[in-house]
Amino acid sequence: MSPAIHILSLNPALDVTYEIPHLVAEQKAHALHTRYDPGGNGINVGRAMKKLAVPATTWGVLGGEIGHLLQHLLQQHLGETRFYPVEGVTRINGTALETETGHQYEISGVGPDIPPEVLSSLLDAYILQGGNGYAVLTGSLQASLPEDLYAQLSRRIRASGGLPVIDCHDTPLRHAVTAQPFLIKPNQYELEQLLGTRFTSLKETAQAARELVADGVEWVCVSMGEAGALLIGQTESWLGHIPKVEVRCTVGAGDATLAGIVAAFAQGKTAEEALRLGLACGVGTVQQPGSVLFEPEMLSGIGQQINVQAFAV
């Protein structure tokens, strides 16, 4: 039996995507197409797990009428859920896709505060039920929450015999790596920000990931856009090259990649297989409009086009 997967999404969102010809300052832009999708990093990971037919439970908070709408949308997108009601309104994220230039503009909304008693109840239940499996901690945190919250949770999960998986950036990530999580998945820019340096080569990126592994992180996956991704562990390192495809929207691609990697590890697959599946999920996602994720039938064909090879750091 595969270990349980529990995903924490403290700041979910309704994603609104507009396709427009171009943006002009001080002028109204008329959309060619508009989409409304469930969003937020943790929600996207949960959606990807369902597409992969991997059981997972998604935890979070919802507030106001937007929260009701999001909960309705999620009924067809997620497996098991544990959402707690809060005052305030679930955030709305906006993405504008310029069809004439291919540029993508994203605005992340502000989510509702979580009262201390609700947060404590949610997190205690999360640790109790999911603390001995894969615990995915991902996405932004409301300004009222402590920046080291993911680090605190990682230590509690480790103490419960679980495997914390972290996907965040800036200060929350800086705190989280000190808790020695099982896996982190920064993109190259986020890794540069974490370590305060600019990488000029693939080898420098890999060496930086290796330093984090030496400090106690078991696996570091660095996504690098069209250049693919690295998966660095304590005894092995892998580089995955992806095929060139038409990119429609990148929203959710990193979350889909993370879901594929965690799903593969939970099913006992090798690191090489995990990176291949993760990249296939990400490549399938960028070919979709708005916040739509990959379709499962795409993965086999994409996976055959992905070259994963051992990489000497």
KOLROSE-476318 format. One record per residue (C-alpha): x, y, z; residue in three letters. Coordinates in steps of 0.2 Angstrom, whole numbers, padded with zeros to 4 digits, always signed. Example, Ala and Ser with C-alpha at 12.3 -4.5 7.8 and 13.67 -1.06 7.14 Angstrom:
{u:+0062	v:-0022	w:+0039	residuo:ALA};
{u:+0068	v:-0005	w:+0036	residuo:SER};
//
This chain:
{u:+0000	v:+0000	w:+0000	residuo:MET};
{u:+0007	v:+0017	w:-0005	residuo:SER};
{u:+0010	v:+0030	w:+0009	residuo:PRO};
{u:-0004	v:+0043	w:+0011	residuo:ALA};
{u:-0002	v:+0060	w:+0002	residuo:ILE};
{u:-0009	v:+0075	w:+0011	residuo:HIS};
{u:-0008	v:+0092	w:+0003	residuo:ILE};
{u:-0009	v:+0109	w:+0013	residuo:LEU};
{u:-0016	v:+0124	w:+0004	residuo:SER};
{u:-0019	v:+0138	w:+0016	residuo:LEU};
{u:-0021	v:+0151	w:+0003	residuo:ASN};
{u:-0031	v:+0144	w:-0012	residuo:PRO};
{u:-0038	v:+0155	w:-0025	residuo:ALA};
{u:-0050	v:+0157	w:-0040	residuo:LEU};
{u:-0040	v:+0159	w:-0055	residuo:ASP};
{u:-0046	v:+0170	w:-0069	residuo:VAL};
{u:-0037	v:+0170	w:-0085	residuo:THR};
{u:-0040	v:+0183	w:-0099	residuo:TYR};
{u:-0034	v:+0181	w:-0117	residuo:GLU};
{u:-0032	v:+0198	w:-0124	residuo:ILE};
{u:-0023	v:+0205	w:-0140	residuo:PRO};
{u:-0012	v:+0217	w:-0130	residuo:HIS};
{u:-0012	v:+0228	w:-0115	residuo:LEU};
{u:-0012	v:+0247	w:-0117	residuo:VAL};
{u:-0009	v:+0259	w:-0102	residuo:ALA};
{u:-0024	v:+0269	w:-0097	residuo:GLU};
{u:-0035	v:+0259	w:-0109	residuo:GLN};
{u:-0048	v:+0246	w:-0107	residuo:LYS};
{u:-0043	v:+0229	w:-0114	residuo:ALA};
{u:-0057	v:+0218	w:-0121	residuo:HIS};
{u:-0054	v:+0199	w:-0118	residuo:ALA};
{u:-0055	v:+0187	w:-0132	residuo:LEU};
{u:-0058	v:+0172	w:-0120	residuo:HIS};
{u:-0060	v:+0171	w:-0101	residuo:THR};
{u:-0058	v:+0156	w:-0090	residuo:ARG};
{u:-0062	v:+0152	w:-0071	residuo:TYR};
{u:-0052	v:+0138	w:-0063	residuo:ASP};
{u:-0048	v:+0132	w:-0046	residuo:PRO};
{u:-0031	v:+0139	w:-0041	residuo:GLY};
{u:-0017	v:+0141	w:-0028	residuo:GLY};
{u:-0002	v:+0129	w:-0028	residuo:ASN};
{u:-0009	v:+0116	w:-0016	residuo:GLY};
{u:-0025	v:+0115	w:-0026	residuo:ILE};
{u:-0016	v:+0113	w:-0042	residuo:ASN};
{u:-0005	v:+0099	w:-0034	residuo:VAL};
{u:-0021	v:+0090	w:-0028	residuo:GLY};
{u:-0029	v:+0092	w:-0045	residuo:ARG};
{u:-0014	v:+0084	w:-0053	residuo:ALA};
{u:-0015	v:+0070	w:-0041	residuo:MET};
{u:-0033	v:+0066	w:-0046	residuo:LYS};
{u:-0028	v:+0066	w:-0065	residuo:LYS};
{u:-0014	v:+0054	w:-0060	residuo:LEU};
{u:-0027	v:+0043	w:-0051	residuo:ALA};
{u:-0016	v:+0044	w:-0035	residuo:VAL};
{u:-0026	v:+0046	w:-0019	residuo:PRO};
{u:-0023	v:+0062	w:-0010	residuo:ALA};
{u:-0032	v:+0073	w:+0003	residuo:THR};
{u:-0031	v:+0092	w:+0001	residuo:THR};
{u:-0033	v:+0103	w:+0016	residuo:TRP};
{u:-0036	v:+0122	w:+0017	residuo:GLY};
{u:-0048	v:+0136	w:+0021	residuo:VAL};
{u:-0061	v:+0144	w:+0011	residuo:LEU};
{u:-0071	v:+0161	w:+0014	residuo:GLY};
{u:-0085	v:+0171	w:+0007	residuo:GLY};
{u:-0094	v:+0169	w:-0009	residuo:GLU};
{u:-0078	v:+0166	w:-0019	residuo:ILE};
{u:-0075	v:+0152	w:-0007	residuo:GLY};
{u:-0092	v:+0144	w:-0010	residuo:HIS};
{u:-0089	v:+0146	w:-0029	residuo:LEU};
{u:-0071	v:+0138	w:-0027	residuo:LEU};
{u:-0078	v:+0124	w:-0017	residuo:GLN};
{u:-0091	v:+0120	w:-0030	residuo:HIS};
{u:-0078	v:+0120	w:-0044	residuo:LEU};
{u:-0067	v:+0109	w:-0034	residuo:LEU};
{u:-0080	v:+0095	w:-0032	residuo:GLN};
{u:-0075	v:+0089	w:-0050	residuo:GLN};
{u:-0056	v:+0093	w:-0048	residuo:HIS};
{u:-0050	v:+0085	w:-0032	residuo:LEU};
{u:-0051	v:+0069	w:-0022	residuo:GLY};
{u:-0054	v:+0069	w:-0004	residuo:GLU};
{u:-0054	v:+0087	w:+0004	residuo:THR};
{u:-0054	v:+0095	w:+0022	residuo:ARG};
{u:-0058	v:+0113	w:+0020	residuo:PHE};
{u:-0061	v:+0124	w:+0035	residuo:TYR};
{u:-0073	v:+0140	w:+0034	residuo:PRO};
{u:-0065	v:+0157	w:+0039	residuo:VAL};
{u:-0072	v:+0175	w:+0039	residuo:GLU};
{u:-0066	v:+0185	w:+0024	residuo:GLY};
{u:-0066	v:+0181	w:+0006	residuo:VAL};
{u:-0055	v:+0168	w:-0004	residuo:THR};
{u:-0043	v:+0177	w:-0015	residuo:ARG};
{u:-0044	v:+0179	w:-0034	residuo:ILE};
{u:-0028	v:+0178	w:-0045	residuo:ASN};
{u:-0028	v:+0185	w:-0062	residuo:GLY};
{u:-0018	v:+0181	w:-0077	residuo:THR};
{u:-0018	v:+0191	w:-0094	residuo:ALA};
{u:-0011	v:+0182	w:-0109	residuo:LEU};
{u:-0006	v:+0194	w:-0123	residuo:GLU};
{u:-0010	v:+0184	w:-0139	residuo:THR};
{u:+0000	v:+0197	w:-0150	residuo:GLU};
{u:+0016	v:+0195	w:-0140	residuo:THR};
{u:+0015	v:+0179	w:-0130	residuo:GLY};
{u:+0018	v:+0189	w:-0114	residuo:HIS};
{u:+0010	v:+0183	w:-0098	residuo:GLN};
{u:+0006	v:+0194	w:-0084	residuo:TYR};
{u:+0000	v:+0187	w:-0067	residuo:GLU};
{u:-0007	v:+0196	w:-0051	residuo:ILE};
{u:-0009	v:+0186	w:-0035	residuo:SER};
{u:-0023	v:+0191	w:-0024	residuo:GLY};
{u:-0023	v:+0193	w:-0005	residuo:VAL};
{u:-0032	v:+0179	w:+0005	residuo:GLY};
{u:-0042	v:+0179	w:+0021	residuo:PRO};
{u:-0034	v:+0179	w:+0038	residuo:ASP};
{u:-0035	v:+0162	w:+0047	residuo:ILE};
{u:-0039	v:+0164	w:+0066	residuo:PRO};
{u:-0027	v:+0156	w:+0077	residuo:PRO};
{u:-0040	v:+0144	w:+0084	residuo:GLU};
{u:-0045	v:+0138	w:+0066	residuo:VAL};
{u:-0026	v:+0137	w:+0061	residuo:LEU};
{u:-0022	v:+0127	w:+0076	residuo:SER};
{u:-0037	v:+0115	w:+0074	residuo:SER};
{u:-0033	v:+0113	w:+0055	residuo:LEU};
{u:-0014	v:+0110	w:+0057	residuo:LEU};
{u:-0016	v:+0098	w:+0072	residuo:ASP};
{u:-0029	v:+0087	w:+0062	residuo:ALA};
{u:-0017	v:+0088	w:+0047	residuo:TYR};
{u:-0002	v:+0081	w:+0056	residuo:ILE};
{u:-0013	v:+0068	w:+0065	residuo:LEU};
{u:-0020	v:+0061	w:+0049	residuo:GLN};
{u:-0006	v:+0064	w:+0037	residuo:GLY};
{u:+0010	v:+0066	w:+0047	residuo:GLY};
{u:+0016	v:+0049	w:+0043	residuo:ASN};
{u:+0015	v:+0050	w:+0024	residuo:GLY};
{u:+0020	v:+0063	w:+0011	residuo:TYR};
{u:+0015	v:+0080	w:+0017	residuo:ALA};
{u:+0015	v:+0093	w:+0003	residuo:VAL};
{u:+0017	v:+0111	w:+0010	residuo:LEU};
{u:+0016	v:+0123	w:-0004	residuo:THR};
{u:+0010	v:+0140	w:-0009	residuo:GLY};
{u:+0010	v:+0158	w:-0002	residuo:SER};
{u:+0006	v:+0161	w:+0016	residuo:LEU};
{u:-0006	v:+0175	w:+0022	residuo:GLN};
{u:+0004	v:+0190	w:+0029	residuo:ALA};
{u:-0003	v:+0186	w:+0047	residuo:SER};
{u:+0005	v:+0169	w:+0047	residuo:LEU};
{u:+0022	v:+0166	w:+0053	residuo:PRO};
{u:+0035	v:+0165	w:+0040	residuo:GLU};
{u:+0043	v:+0150	w:+0047	residuo:ASP};
{u:+0026	v:+0140	w:+0047	residuo:LEU};
{u:+0032	v:+0127	w:+0034	residuo:TYR};
{u:+0048	v:+0124	w:+0044	residuo:ALA};
{u:+0038	v:+0121	w:+0060	residuo:GLN};
{u:+0026	v:+0109	w:+0051	residuo:LEU};
{u:+0041	v:+0100	w:+0043	residuo:SER};
{u:+0048	v:+0097	w:+0060	residuo:ARG};
{u:+0032	v:+0090	w:+0067	residuo:ARG};
{u:+0029	v:+0079	w:+0051	residuo:ILE};
{u:+0047	v:+0072	w:+0053	residuo:ARG};
{u:+0043	v:+0068	w:+0071	residuo:ALA};
{u:+0028	v:+0059	w:+0066	residuo:SER};
{u:+0037	v:+0048	w:+0054	residuo:GLY};
{u:+0032	v:+0058	w:+0038	residuo:GLY};
{u:+0041	v:+0066	w:+0023	residuo:LEU};
{u:+0038	v:+0084	w:+0021	residuo:PRO};
{u:+0038	v:+0091	w:+0003	residuo:VAL};
{u:+0041	v:+0110	w:+0002	residuo:ILE};
{u:+0037	v:+0121	w:-0013	residuo:ASP};
{u:+0038	v:+0140	w:-0008	residuo:CYS};
{u:+0050	v:+0154	w:-0010	residuo:HIS};
{u:+0059	v:+0169	w:-0001	residuo:ASP};
{u:+0059	v:+0169	w:+0018	residuo:THR};
{u:+0047	v:+0154	w:+0020	residuo:PRO};
{u:+0059	v:+0143	w:+0010	residuo:LEU};
{u:+0074	v:+0150	w:+0019	residuo:ARG};
{u:+0066	v:+0144	w:+0035	residuo:HIS};
{u:+0060	v:+0128	w:+0028	residuo:ALA};
{u:+0077	v:+0121	w:+0022	residuo:VAL};
{u:+0083	v:+0122	w:+0040	residuo:THR};
{u:+0070	v:+0109	w:+0045	residuo:ALA};
{u:+0078	v:+0096	w:+0033	residuo:GLN};
{u:+0063	v:+0092	w:+0022	residuo:PRO};
{u:+0062	v:+0077	w:+0011	residuo:PHE};
{u:+0060	v:+0087	w:-0005	residuo:LEU};
{u:+0060	v:+0105	w:-0011	residuo:ILE};
{u:+0056	v:+0111	w:-0028	residuo:LYS};
{u:+0063	v:+0129	w:-0032	residuo:PRO};
{u:+0065	v:+0135	w:-0049	residuo:ASN};
{u:+0082	v:+0142	w:-0054	residuo:GLN};
{u:+0077	v:+0160	w:-0049	residuo:TYR};
{u:+0070	v:+0155	w:-0032	residuo:GLU};
{u:+0086	v:+0145	w:-0029	residuo:LEU};
{u:+0097	v:+0160	w:-0033	residuo:GLU};
{u:+0087	v:+0171	w:-0021	residuo:GLN};
{u:+0088	v:+0158	w:-0008	residuo:LEU};
{u:+0107	v:+0157	w:-0009	residuo:LEU};
{u:+0110	v:+0175	w:-0014	residuo:GLY};
{u:+0120	v:+0171	w:-0029	residuo:THR};
{u:+0117	v:+0171	w:-0048	residuo:ARG};
{u:+0121	v:+0155	w:-0057	residuo:PHE};
{u:+0130	v:+0156	w:-0074	residuo:THR};
{u:+0130	v:+0138	w:-0079	residuo:SER};
{u:+0121	v:+0121	w:-0076	residuo:LEU};
{u:+0135	v:+0115	w:-0066	residuo:LYS};
{u:+0134	v:+0130	w:-0054	residuo:GLU};
{u:+0115	v:+0127	w:-0052	residuo:THR};
{u:+0118	v:+0108	w:-0048	residuo:ALA};
{u:+0132	v:+0112	w:-0036	residuo:GLN};
{u:+0120	v:+0124	w:-0026	residuo:ALA};
{u:+0107	v:+0110	w:-0025	residuo:ALA};
{u:+0120	v:+0098	w:-0019	residuo:ARG};
{u:+0125	v:+0110	w:-0005	residuo:GLU};
{u:+0107	v:+0110	w:+0001	residuo:LEU};
{u:+0107	v:+0091	w:+0001	residuo:VAL};
{u:+0123	v:+0091	w:+0011	residuo:ALA};
{u:+0114	v:+0102	w:+0024	residuo:ASP};
{u:+0101	v:+0089	w:+0026	residuo:GLY};
{u:+0088	v:+0091	w:+0012	residuo:VAL};
{u:+0085	v:+0074	w:+0004	residuo:GLU};
{u:+0080	v:+0079	w:-0013	residuo:TRP};
{u:+0081	v:+0095	w:-0022	residuo:VAL};
{u:+0072	v:+0097	w:-0039	residuo:CYS};
{u:+0077	v:+0113	w:-0048	residuo:VAL};
{u:+0065	v:+0118	w:-0063	residuo:SER};
{u:+0073	v:+0128	w:-0076	residuo:MET};
{u:+0059	v:+0131	w:-0089	residuo:GLY};
{u:+0064	v:+0126	w:-0107	residuo:GLU};
{u:+0080	v:+0119	w:-0100	residuo:ALA};
{u:+0071	v:+0105	w:-0091	residuo:GLY};
{u:+0075	v:+0101	w:-0073	residuo:ALA};
{u:+0088	v:+0094	w:-0061	residuo:LEU};
{u:+0084	v:+0081	w:-0047	residuo:LEU};
{u:+0098	v:+0080	w:-0035	residuo:ILE};
{u:+0099	v:+0068	w:-0020	residuo:GLY};
{u:+0112	v:+0061	w:-0008	residuo:GLN};
{u:+0119	v:+0047	w:-0019	residuo:THR};
{u:+0112	v:+0051	w:-0037	residuo:GLU};
{u:+0109	v:+0066	w:-0048	residuo:SER};
{u:+0098	v:+0067	w:-0063	residuo:TRP};
{u:+0095	v:+0080	w:-0077	residuo:LEU};
{u:+0079	v:+0080	w:-0088	residuo:GLY};
{u:+0078	v:+0088	w:-0105	residuo:HIS};
{u:+0061	v:+0092	w:-0111	residuo:ILE};
{u:+0054	v:+0093	w:-0129	residuo:PRO};
{u:+0050	v:+0109	w:-0137	residuo:LYS};
{u:+0031	v:+0112	w:-0137	residuo:VAL};
{u:+0019	v:+0127	w:-0140	residuo:GLU};
{u:+0017	v:+0136	w:-0123	residuo:VAL};
{u:+0000	v:+0142	w:-0120	residuo:ARG};
{u:+0001	v:+0146	w:-0102	residuo:CYS};
{u:+0013	v:+0142	w:-0088	residuo:THR};
{u:+0001	v:+0143	w:-0073	residuo:VAL};
{u:+0001	v:+0127	w:-0064	residuo:GLY};
{u:+0015	v:+0119	w:-0073	residuo:ALA};
{u:+0027	v:+0119	w:-0058	residuo:GLY};
{u:+0013	v:+0112	w:-0047	residuo:ASP};
{u:+0010	v:+0098	w:-0060	residuo:ALA};
{u:+0028	v:+0094	w:-0060	residuo:THR};
{u:+0029	v:+0093	w:-0041	residuo:LEU};
{u:+0014	v:+0081	w:-0041	residuo:ALA};
{u:+0021	v:+0070	w:-0053	residuo:GLY};
{u:+0037	v:+0068	w:-0043	residuo:ILE};
{u:+0028	v:+0065	w:-0027	residuo:VAL};
{u:+0016	v:+0053	w:-0035	residuo:ALA};
{u:+0030	v:+0043	w:-0042	residuo:ALA};
{u:+0040	v:+0042	w:-0026	residuo:PHE};
{u:+0024	v:+0037	w:-0016	residuo:ALA};
{u:+0022	v:+0023	w:-0028	residuo:GLN};
{u:+0040	v:+0017	w:-0026	residuo:GLY};
{u:+0047	v:+0022	w:-0042	residuo:LYS};
{u:+0065	v:+0027	w:-0045	residuo:THR};
{u:+0071	v:+0045	w:-0045	residuo:ALA};
{u:+0074	v:+0044	w:-0064	residuo:GLU};
{u:+0056	v:+0039	w:-0066	residuo:GLU};
{u:+0050	v:+0052	w:-0054	residuo:ALA};
{u:+0058	v:+0066	w:-0064	residuo:LEU};
{u:+0052	v:+0059	w:-0080	residuo:ARG};
{u:+0034	v:+0059	w:-0074	residuo:LEU};
{u:+0035	v:+0076	w:-0066	residuo:GLY};
{u:+0042	v:+0084	w:-0082	residuo:LEU};
{u:+0029	v:+0075	w:-0092	residuo:ALA};
{u:+0015	v:+0083	w:-0081	residuo:CYS};
{u:+0023	v:+0100	w:-0082	residuo:GLY};
{u:+0025	v:+0099	w:-0101	residuo:VAL};
{u:+0007	v:+0093	w:-0103	residuo:GLY};
{u:+0001	v:+0108	w:-0093	residuo:THR};
{u:+0010	v:+0122	w:-0102	residuo:VAL};
{u:+0001	v:+0117	w:-0118	residuo:GLN};
{u:-0016	v:+0120	w:-0110	residuo:GLN};
{u:-0026	v:+0136	w:-0109	residuo:PRO};
{u:-0027	v:+0146	w:-0092	residuo:GLY};
{u:-0025	v:+0135	w:-0077	residuo:SER};
{u:-0030	v:+0119	w:-0085	residuo:VAL};
{u:-0018	v:+0105	w:-0081	residuo:LEU};
{u:-0012	v:+0091	w:-0092	residuo:PHE};
{u:-0023	v:+0077	w:-0098	residuo:GLU};
{u:-0018	v:+0059	w:-0092	residuo:PRO};
{u:-0018	v:+0052	w:-0110	residuo:GLU};
{u:-0004	v:+0065	w:-0115	residuo:MET};
{u:+0009	v:+0058	w:-0103	residuo:LEU};
{u:+0015	v:+0043	w:-0111	residuo:SER};
{u:+0019	v:+0051	w:-0127	residuo:GLY};
{u:+0027	v:+0066	w:-0119	residuo:ILE};
{u:+0037	v:+0055	w:-0107	residuo:GLY};
{u:+0045	v:+0046	w:-0122	residuo:GLN};
{u:+0051	v:+0063	w:-0128	residuo:GLN};
{u:+0060	v:+0067	w:-0112	residuo:ILE};
{u:+0078	v:+0063	w:-0110	residuo:ASN};
{u:+0083	v:+0059	w:-0092	residuo:VAL};
{u:+0101	v:+0055	w:-0089	residuo:GLN};
{u:+0113	v:+0054	w:-0074	residuo:ALA};
{u:+0122	v:+0070	w:-0071	residuo:PHE};
{u:+0139	v:+0072	w:-0062	residuo:ALA};
{u:+0139	v:+0086	w:-0050	residuo:VAL};
//
